[in-house]
Amino acid sequence: MGQALIFGASGISGWAIVREALQHKDPTDRNSKTKPTFDRVIALSRSPLDESEFLLTKDITNKILVLHSGIDLGQAEDAHISFKNIEGIEKTTHVYYAAYGGHGTDFSTLKKINATFFRTALSLITTHCPNLEFLTLQTGAKTYGFEFFGQPAMSEYYHPPHVETAPRLPVPYADGIFYYEQIDELIHTHASILENDGNGNARGELNLKEKGKPKWKWAEIRPDLIIGHTPRSNGMGFAQALGVFLSMYAFVEGKGKEVEFPGAEEVWKGRRTDSSQDLVGRFSVWVSLQGDGSVNGKAYNVVDSGSEGTTWEEDWPRLCEYFGLKGVGPELDGNQMDPSSASPTSVSGSESESDAGTQMEGRELTGVDWVMAHEGRWGDWLAQKGVKDLGQVKGSSWDMLVGVLKYLKMDRRLDGSEMRRIGFNINGEVNAKSDGDVVAEGYFRAWDRMRKSGIIA
């Protein structure tokens, strides 16, 4: 039917989109329902990937999956040379953009990097993919300004559960959201193709028009905190950091032990809507195949739960049960380590074998504080539990774990009703189970994959 191209294939959502594109069945094949939607799936990543890292059988990936690495979206000229040399790139019909860079940098740097990346990607696509039919751009919940919650004027704009039609934030907050610049660039590019004379415009783009209109359509994908697995440690790997902590805690402290929620009381009680990577992958592919044009230019919140969302108070006990632990709520706020100090060198391993090393200011340690205080047991966990040393202890997203659980003290819900209204079937999960069950299953799937990959035990 077509050819899929995924930017950011090693990332937490790009990885899931690749898997979905490989497994998606042609909806027009009403008889056997075994014909794949895509004849070919091209997965682009900065570093080389192996087919086995997608955790699919050879009969699915063989002859369909094409892995290509080394394209630097920060270097447009070199990127064009590499991109045009990908065999069959001109046959691409569906593009899924999920690349991301600059994790941990300031707003200005993050904006510059990601605006440049996407601008380069658009140039590559419009120059070398004349058969393009649909493009999805993944943005996220930062669109709604939770990073600026509580600051002057934000009360006029921050109204959860957030809907896709909410107005953009004003300056200066808008300057810190790179998604706005990406969307503006996409709209401008689409309009430029619409207005050209059919022979390519001044930017050198190929003719992607059909009867005076752009042949291709696009949609914006807005997930909240993405829960999932990646083959390598990832700056957005919240579930990996949490899984490494709980897996190691169960090994050192023993099954059945209580483990305190490693975050603030306000976060424990606050409502939220997480986004499992499988849902993001499935919706991205599904929306790109809607041929009637009704989704063109629209944004969609993609979240596991309904608008009521769920809380850590509801979810923490059931997540801890996965590792044989008993999850309990936070005691006192204010004793957790600052995310900037969450590194293996910030806590001495000399105290890790003593009772003193498991306490801080009279309380039991939890989260990243506990992990760093037990540096002396990392090797035991790896060796005795059969976990592969993939750098996951030092390389997990501890800053993100602390940031999300300690500092996001607000109602973070997104309204996910629009994606359901347009006909997307989430397998009846929301209707059949509580939101908390659906959210928990996203973590369980991620941790199952991490166990299969040897990241946790």
Backbone hydrogen bonds in HBPLUS format (Angstrom, degrees):
<---DONOR---> <-ACCEPTOR-->    atom                        ^
c    i                          cat <-CA-CA->   ^        H-A-AA   ^      H-
h    n   atom  resd res      DA  || num        DHA   H-A  angle D-A-AA Bond
n    s   type  num  typ     dist DA aas  dist angle  dist       angle   num
A0039-ASP N   A0002-GLY O   2.81 MM  37  5.80 145.9  1.93 155.8 164.5     1
A0093-THR N   A0003-GLN O   2.91 MM  90  5.27 163.5  1.94 137.5 142.9     2
A0094-HIS N   A0003-GLN O   3.08 MM  91  6.27 166.7  2.10 157.5 155.8     3
A0004-ALA N   A0040-ARG O   2.97 MM  36  6.40 155.6  2.03 159.6 160.5     4
A0042-ILE N   A0004-ALA O   2.80 MM  38  6.10 172.8  1.81 157.7 156.8     5
A0005-LEU N   A0094-HIS O   2.83 MM  89  6.23 145.6  1.95 158.7 168.7     6
A0096-TYR N   A0005-LEU O   2.84 MM  91  6.22 157.9  1.88 164.3 169.1     7
A0006-ILE N   A0042-ILE O   2.92 MM  36  6.31 162.8  1.95 169.4 174.4     8
A0044-LEU N   A0006-ILE O   2.91 MM  38  5.92 167.8  1.93 167.5 171.0     9
A0007-PHE N   A0096-TYR O   2.96 MM  89  6.28 160.1  2.00 153.6 159.8    10
A0098-ALA N   A0007-PHE O   2.98 MM  91  5.56 148.2  2.08 131.4 141.2    11
A0011-GLY N   A0008-GLY O   3.11 MM   3  5.53 162.4  2.14 115.2 120.7    12
A0009-ALA N   A0044-LEU O   2.80 MM  35  5.49 170.7  1.81 161.0 158.6    13
A0015-TRP N   A0011-GLY O   2.93 MM   4  5.59 162.2  1.96 141.1 145.5    14
A0017-ILE N   A0013-SER O   2.89 MM   4  6.19 149.7  1.98 151.2 160.5    15
A0018-VAL N   A0014-GLY O   2.98 MM   4  6.23 157.3  2.03 150.5 155.7    16
A0019-ARG N   A0015-TRP O   3.19 MM   4  6.47 162.9  2.22 144.7 148.8    17
A0020-GLU N   A0016-ALA O   2.96 MM   4  6.19 157.8  2.01 146.3 152.4    18
A0021-ALA N   A0017-ILE O   2.83 MM   4  5.99 164.1  1.85 154.0 158.4    19
A0022-LEU N   A0018-VAL O   3.01 MM   4  6.20 153.8  2.08 151.0 157.8    20
A0023-GLN N   A0019-ARG O   3.13 MM   4  6.29 143.8  2.26 141.0 150.3    21
A0023-GLN N   A0020-GLU O   3.15 MM   3  5.14 122.7  2.50  94.2 108.5    22
A0024-HIS N   A0020-GLU O   2.77 MM   4  5.65 132.6  1.99 152.5 163.2    23
A0037-THR N   A0024-HIS O   2.92 MM  13  5.73 164.8  1.94 140.4 139.6    24
A0026-ASP N   A0035-LYS O   2.69 MM   9  5.61 169.8  1.70 160.7 164.4    25
A0029-ASP N   A0026-ASP O   3.05 MM   3  5.48 161.1  2.09 114.4 120.5    26
A0030-ARG N   A0028-THR O   3.04 MM   2  5.57 126.8  2.33 105.9  90.6    27
A0041-VAL N   A0064-ILE O   2.88 MM  23  5.83 168.8  1.89 141.1 140.5    28
A0066-VAL N   A0041-VAL O   2.80 MM  25  6.01 161.5  1.83 160.8 159.0    29
A0043-ALA N   A0066-VAL O   2.81 MM  23  6.12 164.5  1.83 166.9 172.1    30
A0068-HIS N   A0043-ALA O   2.98 MM  25  6.12 165.4  2.01 164.0 160.0    31
A0045-SER N   A0068-HIS O   3.08 MM  23  6.53 149.2  2.18 150.4 158.1    32
A0070-GLY N   A0045-SER O   3.15 MM  25  6.78 132.2  2.39 140.5 153.5    33
A0070-GLY N   A0046-ARG O   3.20 MM  24  4.86 133.9  2.42 104.7 117.5    34
A0053-GLU N   A0050-ASP O   2.93 MM   3  5.53 150.7  2.01 118.3 126.7    35
A0054-PHE N   A0051-GLU O   3.10 MM   3  5.89 170.2  2.11 123.5 126.6    36
A0055-LEU N   A0052-SER O   3.10 MM   3  5.57 164.9  2.12 116.2 119.4    37
A0060-ILE N   A0057-THR O   2.98 MM   3  5.59 152.8  2.06 115.0 123.2    38
A0061-THR N   A0057-THR O   3.29 MM   4  6.68 159.9  2.33 150.4 155.8    39
A0062-ASN N   A0058-LYS O   2.75 MM   4  5.30 159.3  1.79 149.9 154.7    40
A0064-ILE N   A0061-THR O   3.17 MM   3  5.53 158.6  2.21 124.2 129.9    41
A0065-LEU N   A0061-THR O   3.01 MM   4  5.17 174.3  2.02 146.6 148.4    42
A0075-GLN N   A0072-ASP O   3.01 MM   3  5.60 168.5  2.02 119.9 123.4    43
A0079-ALA N   A0075-GLN O   2.92 MM   4  6.00 153.9  1.99 155.0 163.6    44
A0080-HIS N   A0076-ALA O   2.99 MM   4  6.25 152.4  2.07 153.1 158.3    45
A0081-ILE N   A0077-GLU O   3.38 MM   4  6.71 157.5  2.43 145.1 150.2    46
A0082-SER N   A0078-ASP O   3.09 MM   4  6.39 164.9  2.12 154.5 157.7    47
A0083-PHE N   A0079-ALA O   2.81 MM   4  5.84 163.6  1.83 152.8 158.3    48
A0084-LYS N   A0080-HIS O   3.05 MM   4  6.00 171.4  2.06 148.7 150.9    49
A0085-ASN N   A0082-SER O   3.25 MM   3  5.39 139.8  2.43  98.5 109.6    50
A0086-ILE N   A0083-PHE O   3.10 MM   3  5.56 168.2  2.11 115.6 118.5    51
A0089-ILE N   A0086-ILE O   3.14 MM   3  5.55 152.8  2.22 142.7 136.7    52
A0091-LYS N   A0088-GLY O   2.98 MM   3  5.59 164.4  2.00 120.1 125.3    53
A0092-THR N   A0089-ILE O   3.19 MM   3  5.67 166.1  2.21 117.3 119.6    54
A0133-GLU N   A0093-THR O   2.65 MM  40  5.05 163.5  1.68 137.4 138.4    55
A0134-PHE N   A0093-THR O   3.17 MM  41  6.70 152.4  2.25 156.1 163.2    56
A0095-VAL N   A0134-PHE O   2.92 MM  39  6.34 164.9  1.95 156.2 160.6    57
A0136-THR N   A0095-VAL O   2.93 MM  41  6.42 153.6  2.00 151.4 159.4    58
A0097-TYR N   A0136-THR O   2.85 MM  39  6.01 172.8  1.86 163.1 163.1    59
A0138-GLN N   A0097-TYR O   3.12 MM  41  6.26 161.9  2.15 167.3 170.6    60
A0105-THR N   A0102-GLY O   3.07 MM   3  5.67 156.0  2.12 147.2 145.2    61
A0110-LEU N   A0106-ASP O   2.90 MM   4  6.04 168.5  1.92 163.2 167.1    62
A0111-LYS N   A0107-PHE O   2.92 MM   4  6.04 156.5  1.98 148.4 154.6    63
A0112-LYS N   A0108-SER O   3.02 MM   4  6.23 162.0  2.06 146.7 151.6    64
A0113-ILE N   A0109-THR O   2.96 MM   4  6.13 169.6  1.97 157.6 159.6    65
A0114-ASN N   A0110-LEU O   3.10 MM   4  6.18 172.9  2.11 149.2 151.4    66
A0115-ALA N   A0111-LYS O   2.92 MM   4  5.81 155.2  1.98 148.2 155.1    67
A0116-THR N   A0112-LYS O   3.11 MM   4  6.07 156.5  2.17 139.8 146.4    68
A0117-PHE N   A0113-ILE O   2.94 MM   4  6.17 160.7  1.98 148.6 154.4    69
A0118-PHE N   A0114-ASN O   3.12 MM   4  6.18 168.3  2.13 141.3 144.1    70
A0119-ARG N   A0115-ALA O   2.97 MM   4  6.05 156.4  2.02 144.8 152.1    71
A0120-THR N   A0116-THR O   2.96 MM   4  6.12 161.1  1.99 154.0 158.4    72
A0121-ALA N   A0117-PHE O   2.97 MM   4  6.25 158.9  2.02 147.2 153.5    73
A0122-LEU N   A0118-PHE O   2.87 MM   4  6.11 161.4  1.91 153.4 157.3    74
A0123-SER N   A0119-ARG O   3.09 MM   4  6.31 155.0  2.16 142.6 149.4    75
A0124-LEU N   A0120-THR O   2.92 MM   4  6.23 155.5  1.98 152.7 159.7    76
A0125-ILE N   A0121-ALA O   2.92 MM   4  6.15 164.1  1.94 154.1 158.1    77
A0126-THR N   A0122-LEU O   2.90 MM   4  6.02 175.4  1.90 155.5 157.1    78
A0127-THR N   A0123-SER O   3.06 MM   4  5.92 134.1  2.28 136.4 147.1    79
A0128-HIS N   A0124-LEU O   2.95 MM   4  5.89 158.8  2.00 148.7 153.9    80
A0129-CYS N   A0125-ILE O   2.90 MM   4  5.14 139.0  2.07 145.4 146.9    81
A0206-LEU N   A0126-THR O   2.96 MM  80  6.06 162.4  1.99 148.3 151.6    82
A0132-LEU N   A0129-CYS O   3.27 MM   3  5.71 154.5  2.34 122.4 121.5    83
A0217-LYS N   A0133-GLU O   2.86 MM  84  6.20 148.6  1.96 131.0 135.9    84
A0135-LEU N   A0217-LYS O   2.87 MM  82  6.35 140.8  2.03 142.8 155.3    85
A0219-ALA N   A0135-LEU O   3.08 MM  84  6.67 143.1  2.22 151.9 160.9    86
A0137-LEU N   A0219-ALA O   3.04 MM  82  6.48 158.0  2.09 157.5 164.4    87
A0221-ILE N   A0137-LEU O   2.85 MM  84  6.01 164.9  1.87 144.1 148.4    88
A0139-THR N   A0221-ILE O   2.76 MM  82  5.92 163.2  1.79 159.5 164.6    89
A0143-THR N   A0140-GLY O   3.16 MM   3  6.10 167.1  2.18 121.5 125.5    90
A0141-ALA N   A0223-PRO O   3.04 MM  82  6.16 119.4  2.43 159.4 162.9    91
A0144-TYR N   A0141-ALA O   2.98 MM   3  5.78 157.4  2.03 122.2 126.0    92
A0145-GLY N   A0142-LYS O   2.99 MM   3  5.23 164.3  2.02 111.3 116.5    93
A0148-PHE N   A0145-GLY O   2.96 MM   3  5.44 155.4  2.02 114.2 121.9    94
A0149-PHE N   A0146-PHE O   3.26 MM   3  4.98 167.3  2.27 103.4 104.8    95
A0151-GLN N   A0148-PHE O   3.09 MM   3  5.77 160.9  2.13 144.1 145.2    96
A0154-MET N   A0151-GLN O   3.07 MM   3  5.70 159.3  2.11 136.5 142.1    97
A0156-GLU N   A0153-ALA O   3.26 MM   3  5.84 156.5  2.32 112.3 118.4    98
A0157-TYR N   A0154-MET O   2.92 MM   3  5.25 152.5  1.99 110.9 119.6    99
A0158-TYR N   A0154-MET O   2.89 MM   4  5.89 146.1  2.01 165.8 175.9   100
A0162-HIS N   A0413-ARG O   3.03 MM 251  6.44 158.5  2.08 140.8 136.0   101
A0415-ASP N   A0162-HIS O   2.81 MM 253  5.45 169.7  1.82 146.5 143.7   102
A0166-ALA N   A0163-VAL O   3.14 MM   3  5.70 165.5  2.16 120.0 122.0   103
A0173-TYR N   A0170-PRO O   2.96 MM   3  5.87 110.0  2.46 135.6 140.9   104
A0174-ALA N   A0170-PRO O   2.95 MM   4  5.44 153.3  2.02 120.3 126.8   105
A0175-ASP N   A0172-PRO O   3.15 MM   3  5.47 136.3  2.35 103.3 114.6   106
A0176-GLY N   A0173-TYR O   2.96 MM   3  5.54 155.9  2.02 115.3 122.7   107
A0177-ILE N   A0174-ALA O   3.16 MM   3  5.42 169.4  2.17 114.9 116.2   108
A0180-TYR N   A0177-ILE O   3.33 MM   3  6.09 144.4  2.47 116.1 121.6   109
A0182-GLN N   A0178-PHE O   3.15 MM   4  6.49 156.7  2.21 151.2 158.0   110
A0183-ILE N   A0179-TYR O   2.91 MM   4  6.16 165.8  1.93 159.8 162.4   111
A0184-ASP N   A0180-TYR O   2.96 MM   4  6.15 162.2  1.99 149.7 155.0   112
A0185-GLU N   A0181-GLU O   2.98 MM   4  6.11 154.3  2.05 143.5 150.2   113
A0186-LEU N   A0182-GLN O   2.96 MM   4  6.24 153.0  2.04 147.1 154.8   114
A0187-ILE N   A0183-ILE O   2.87 MM   4  6.13 165.3  1.89 157.4 160.7   115
A0188-HIS N   A0184-ASP O   2.92 MM   4  6.04 160.8  1.95 146.6 152.3   116
A0189-THR N   A0185-GLU O   2.93 MM   4  6.08 160.5  1.97 146.3 151.5   117
A0190-HIS N   A0186-LEU O   2.96 MM   4  6.12 163.9  1.99 151.3 155.7   118
A0191-ALA N   A0187-ILE O   2.93 MM   4  6.09 159.9  1.97 149.3 154.9   119
A0192-SER N   A0188-HIS O   2.87 MM   4  6.04 150.0  1.96 146.8 155.4   120
A0193-ILE N   A0189-THR O   3.15 MM   4  6.40 153.7  2.22 147.3 152.8   121
A0194-LEU N   A0190-HIS O   3.13 MM   4  6.38 148.9  2.23 139.5 148.4   122
A0195-GLU N   A0191-ALA O   2.97 MM   4  6.21 145.8  2.09 146.6 155.0   123
A0204-GLY N   A0201-ASN O   3.00 MM   3  5.68 161.7  2.03 123.4 126.2   124
A0215-LYS N   A0208-LEU O   2.47 MM   7  5.39 163.0  1.50 165.0 162.5   125
A0210-GLU N   A0213-LYS O   2.64 MM   3  5.35 149.9  1.73 155.7 166.4   126
A0213-LYS N   A0210-GLU O   3.26 MM   3  5.35 162.7  2.29 106.0 111.2   127
A0297-GLY N   A0218-TRP O   2.64 MM  79  5.46 156.0  1.69 149.1 156.1   128
A0220-GLU N   A0298-LYS O   2.84 MM  78  6.18 167.7  1.85 152.2 156.2   129
A0300-TYR N   A0220-GLU O   2.92 MM  80  6.25 145.9  2.04 151.4 160.3   130
A0222-ARG N   A0300-TYR O   2.79 MM  78  5.70 162.5  1.82 159.4 153.3   131
A0302-VAL N   A0222-ARG O   2.93 MM  80  5.73 156.8  1.99 123.7 126.0   132
A0275-SER N   A0225-LEU O   2.90 MM  50  5.76 161.7  1.94 154.0 148.6   133
A0227-ILE N   A0275-SER O   2.80 MM  48  5.95 155.3  1.86 138.5 145.6   134
A0277-GLN N   A0227-ILE O   2.93 MM  50  5.78 154.8  1.99 152.2 146.7   135
A0237-GLY N   A0234-ASN O   3.00 MM   3  5.12 157.8  2.05 121.5 119.4   136
A0238-PHE N   A0236-MET O   2.99 MM   2  5.83 136.4  2.19 104.6  92.4   137
A0241-ALA N   A0237-GLY O   3.19 MM   4  6.50 165.7  2.21 155.8 158.0   138
A0242-LEU N   A0238-PHE O   3.06 MM   4  6.32 165.5  2.08 154.3 158.5   139
A0243-GLY N   A0239-ALA O   2.83 MM   4  5.88 152.7  1.91 139.9 148.3   140
A0244-VAL N   A0240-GLN O   2.81 MM   4  6.00 161.1  1.85 158.1 161.9   141
A0245-PHE N   A0241-ALA O   3.12 MM   4  6.29 165.2  2.14 147.3 151.2   142
A0246-LEU N   A0242-LEU O   3.03 MM   4  6.26 171.9  2.04 152.8 154.6   143
A0247-SER N   A0243-GLY O   2.88 MM   4  5.86 160.4  1.91 148.5 154.7   144
A0248-MET N   A0244-VAL O   3.00 MM   4  6.01 164.9  2.02 147.6 152.0   145
A0249-TYR N   A0245-PHE O   2.85 MM   4  5.95 152.4  1.92 147.4 156.4   146
A0250-ALA N   A0246-LEU O   3.01 MM   4  6.13 160.0  2.05 145.2 149.2   147
A0251-PHE N   A0247-SER O   3.22 MM   4  6.46 146.9  2.33 138.4 147.2   148
A0252-VAL N   A0248-MET O   2.93 MM   4  6.17 165.6  1.95 157.0 159.5   149
A0253-GLU N   A0249-TYR O   2.82 MM   4  5.64 158.5  1.87 151.7 157.9   150
A0254-GLY N   A0250-ALA O   3.00 MM   4  4.83 132.3  2.24 110.2 123.1   151
A0256-GLY N   A0324-GLY O   2.56 MM  68  5.67 160.6  1.60 160.4 167.8   152
A0326-LYS N   A0257-LYS O   2.93 MM  69  5.86 173.2  1.94 144.9 144.4   153
A0259-VAL N   A0326-LYS O   2.86 MM  67  6.06 148.9  1.96 148.3 149.6   154
A0328-VAL N   A0259-VAL O   3.07 MM  69  6.02 164.7  2.10 140.3 141.0   155
A0261-PHE N   A0328-VAL O   2.88 MM  67  6.11 136.7  2.07 148.1 159.9   156
A0264-ALA N   A0405-LEU O   2.92 MM 141  6.42 151.3  2.00 146.2 147.3   157
A0268-TRP N   A0264-ALA O   2.94 MM   4  6.22 154.6  2.01 149.4 157.2   158
A0269-LYS N   A0265-GLU O   3.08 MM   4  6.35 147.8  2.19 147.5 154.5   159
A0270-GLY N   A0266-GLU O   2.86 MM   4  5.78 136.2  2.06 135.4 148.0   160
A0313-GLU N   A0268-TRP O   3.08 MM  45  5.39 134.6  2.29 159.7 147.2   161
A0412-ARG N   A0271-ARG O   2.92 MM 141  6.25 158.5  1.97 162.2 158.4   162
A0272-ARG N   A0310-THR O   2.89 MM  38  5.61 147.2  2.00 153.5 164.2   163
A0310-THR N   A0272-ARG O   3.00 MM  38  5.61 155.0  2.06 151.2 158.7   164
A0304-ASP N   A0274-ASP O   2.99 MM  30  6.14 169.1  2.00 156.5 159.4   165
A0279-LEU N   A0276-SER O   3.09 MM   3  5.43 120.9  2.45 105.0 118.6   166
A0280-VAL N   A0276-SER O   3.16 MM   4  6.54 159.7  2.20 152.8 158.7   167
A0281-GLY N   A0277-GLN O   2.89 MM   4  6.11 159.5  1.93 150.0 155.6   168
A0282-ARG N   A0278-ASP O   2.84 MM   4  6.02 165.4  1.86 151.7 155.7   169
A0283-PHE N   A0279-LEU O   2.89 MM   4  5.98 167.7  1.90 152.9 156.6   170
A0284-SER N   A0280-VAL O   3.02 MM   4  6.00 158.4  2.07 142.7 149.3   171
A0285-VAL N   A0281-GLY O   3.21 MM   4  6.42 164.5  2.24 149.3 152.2   172
A0286-TRP N   A0282-ARG O   2.91 MM   4  6.00 164.6  1.93 149.2 154.5   173
A0287-VAL N   A0283-PHE O   2.84 MM   4  5.86 177.8  1.84 157.9 158.6   174
A0288-SER N   A0284-SER O   3.32 MM   4  6.32 145.6  2.45 133.5 142.2   175
A0289-LEU N   A0286-TRP O   3.04 MM   3  5.40 154.3  2.11 109.3 117.4   176
A0290-GLN N   A0287-VAL O   3.34 MM   3  5.48 168.4  2.35 108.8 109.9   177
A0296-ASN N   A0293-GLY O   3.23 MM   3  5.25 157.6  2.28 103.8 110.6   178
A0298-LYS N   A0295-VAL O   3.16 MM   3  5.51 156.8  2.21 137.6 133.8   179
A0309-GLY N   A0306-GLY O   3.11 MM   3  5.69 144.4  2.25 114.5 123.0   180
A0314-GLU N   A0311-THR O   3.18 MM   3  5.30 130.2  2.44  96.7 108.4   181
A0315-ASP N   A0311-THR O   3.01 MM   4  6.28 154.8  2.07 143.1 150.9   182
A0316-TRP N   A0312-TRP O   2.79 MM   4  5.26 168.7  1.80 142.6 146.0   183
A0319-LEU N   A0315-ASP O   2.98 MM   4  6.15 154.6  2.05 160.8 169.0   184
A0320-CYS N   A0316-TRP O   2.99 MM   4  6.13 160.6  2.03 156.1 160.8   185
A0321-GLU N   A0317-PRO O   3.09 MM   4  6.28 143.2  2.23 140.9 150.8   186
A0322-TYR N   A0319-LEU O   3.23 MM   3  5.54 141.8  2.38 102.9 112.4   187
A0323-PHE N   A0320-CYS O   3.00 MM   3  5.59 145.1  2.12 114.6 123.0   188
A0325-LEU N   A0320-CYS O   3.02 MM   5  5.03 163.0  2.05 134.8 131.6   189
A0324-GLY N   A0321-GLU O   2.92 MM   3  4.70 163.9  1.95 105.0 109.1   190
A0341-SER N   A0338-ASP O   2.88 MM   3  5.58 157.2  1.93 123.3 130.4   191
A0342-ALA N   A0339-PRO O   3.20 MM   3  5.13 166.9  2.22 105.3 108.6   192
A0343-SER N   A0341-SER O   2.87 MM   2  5.73 127.0  2.15 112.7  96.5   193
A0346-SER N   A0343-SER O   2.95 MM   3  5.42 167.1  1.96 121.8 125.9   194
A0352-SER N   A0349-GLY O   3.15 MM   3  5.23 159.3  2.20 106.9 113.3   195
A0354-SER N   A0351-GLU O   3.04 MM   3  5.48 162.4  2.07 116.7 122.4   196
A0357-GLY N   A0354-SER O   3.05 MM   3  5.36 137.8  2.23 103.3 114.3   197
A0358-THR N   A0355-ASP O   3.07 MM   3  5.46 162.5  2.10 110.8 116.4   198
A0359-GLN N   A0356-ALA O   3.38 MM   3  5.55 166.3  2.40 109.5 110.7   199
A0365-LEU N   A0358-THR O   2.80 MM   7  5.41 156.1  1.86 147.6 143.5   200
A0360-MET N   A0363-ARG O   2.88 MM   3  5.43 150.3  1.97 147.4 157.2   201
A0363-ARG N   A0360-MET O   3.21 MM   3  5.43 153.4  2.28 107.0 114.7   202
A0370-TRP N   A0367-GLY O   3.11 MM   3  5.47 119.4  2.49 105.2 118.3   203
A0371-VAL N   A0367-GLY O   3.13 MM   4  6.50 161.3  2.17 151.5 156.9   204
A0372-MET N   A0368-VAL O   2.95 MM   4  6.10 171.6  1.96 156.2 157.4   205
A0373-ALA N   A0369-ASP O   3.01 MM   4  6.11 146.7  2.13 141.9 151.3   206
A0374-HIS N   A0370-TRP O   3.15 MM   4  6.31 122.5  2.49 140.4 153.9   207
A0374-HIS N   A0371-VAL O   3.12 MM   3  5.27 146.0  2.24 100.5 110.7   208
A0377-ARG N   A0374-HIS O   2.89 MM   3  5.49 164.2  1.92 119.9 125.3   209
A0378-TRP N   A0375-GLU O   3.26 MM   3  5.40 162.4  2.29 106.8 112.1   210
A0381-TRP N   A0377-ARG O   3.00 MM   4  6.27 162.9  2.03 159.0 162.9   211
A0382-LEU N   A0378-TRP O   3.02 MM   4  6.33 162.6  2.05 155.8 160.3   212
A0383-ALA N   A0379-GLY O   2.95 MM   4  6.08 168.9  1.96 150.9 154.0   213
A0384-GLN N   A0380-ASP O   2.78 MM   4  5.67 167.1  1.80 154.1 158.4   214
A0385-LYS N   A0381-TRP O   3.15 MM   4  5.61 148.0  2.26 133.6 140.8   215
A0387-VAL N   A0382-LEU O   3.04 MM   5  4.61 130.6  2.30 130.8 140.2   216
A0388-LYS N   A0454-GLY O   2.84 MM  66  5.11 146.1  1.95 133.9 145.2   217
A0390-LEU N   A0388-LYS O   3.06 MM   2  5.71 117.7  2.47 109.3  92.6   218
A0395-GLY N   A0391-GLY O   2.71 MM   4  5.46 145.7  1.82 146.5 158.4   219
A0396-SER N   A0392-GLN O   3.11 MM   4  5.19 125.3  2.42 120.3 123.4   220
A0398-TRP N   A0396-SER O   2.85 MM   2  5.71 136.0  2.05 107.8  94.2   221
A0401-LEU N   A0397-SER O   3.00 MM   4  6.33 156.4  2.05 150.5 157.5   222
A0402-VAL N   A0398-TRP O   3.01 MM   4  6.21 169.7  2.02 154.4 155.6   223
A0403-GLY N   A0399-ASP O   2.90 MM   4  5.95 159.1  1.95 141.0 148.0   224
A0404-VAL N   A0400-MET O   2.88 MM   4  5.94 168.9  1.89 153.7 155.5   225
A0405-LEU N   A0401-LEU O   3.10 MM   4  6.11 167.7  2.12 147.4 151.4   226
A0406-LYS N   A0402-VAL O   2.86 MM   4  5.56 143.9  1.99 146.9 153.9   227
A0407-TYR N   A0403-GLY O   3.08 MM   4  5.27 147.7  2.18 124.9 134.7   228
A0421-ARG N   A0417-SER O   2.81 MM   4  6.01 148.5  1.91 148.3 158.5   229
A0422-ILE N   A0418-GLU O   3.17 MM   4  6.40 149.8  2.27 152.7 156.7   230
A0424-PHE N   A0419-MET O   3.38 MM   5  6.05 147.7  2.49 158.2 158.1   231
A0423-GLY N   A0420-ARG O   3.08 MM   3  5.40 161.0  2.11 110.3 115.4   232
A0429-GLU N   A0426-ILE O   3.35 MM   3  6.22 173.4  2.36 121.1 122.7   233
A0432-ALA N   A0428-GLY O   2.89 MM   4  5.91 149.0  1.98 153.0 162.2   234
A0433-LYS N   A0429-GLU O   2.97 MM   4  5.79 148.4  2.07 150.2 154.9   235
A0437-ASP N   A0434-SER O   3.11 MM   3  5.29 122.1  2.46  99.9 113.4   236
A0438-VAL N   A0434-SER O   3.21 MM   4  6.58 160.6  2.25 153.5 158.0   237
A0439-VAL N   A0435-ASP O   2.95 MM   4  6.19 165.5  1.97 157.1 160.8   238
A0440-ALA N   A0436-GLY O   2.94 MM   4  6.04 164.5  1.97 147.4 152.1   239
A0441-GLU N   A0437-ASP O   3.02 MM   4  6.20 152.5  2.10 146.3 153.2   240
A0442-GLY N   A0439-VAL O   3.06 MM   3  5.34 133.4  2.28 103.5 115.8   241
A0443-TYR N   A0440-ALA O   3.05 MM   3  5.27 121.2  2.41 101.7 115.4   242
A0444-PHE N   A0440-ALA O   2.96 MM   4  6.31 159.7  2.00 151.9 158.4   243
A0445-ARG N   A0441-GLU O   2.94 MM   4  6.08 160.6  1.97 148.0 151.8   244
A0446-ALA N   A0442-GLY O   3.22 MM   4  6.36 159.6  2.26 138.5 144.2   245
A0447-TRP N   A0443-TYR O   2.86 MM   4  6.12 163.4  1.89 157.2 161.6   246
A0448-ASP N   A0444-PHE O   2.81 MM   4  5.98 149.8  1.90 146.6 155.3   247
A0449-ARG N   A0445-ARG O   3.08 MM   4  6.33 156.4  2.14 147.0 152.3   248
A0450-MET N   A0446-ALA O   2.96 MM   4  6.28 148.9  2.06 143.6 153.1   249
A0451-ARG N   A0447-TRP O   2.91 MM   4  6.11 152.6  1.98 146.0 152.5   250
A0452-LYS N   A0448-ASP O   3.00 MM   4  6.26 155.6  2.06 143.5 150.5   251
A0453-SER N   A0449-ARG O   2.91 MM   4  6.12 142.4  2.05 142.4 152.6   252
A0455-ILE N   A0450-MET O   2.78 MM   5  5.00 154.6  1.84 156.0 153.3   253
A0454-GLY N   A0451-ARG O   3.08 MM   3  4.97 154.0  2.15  98.7 106.9   254
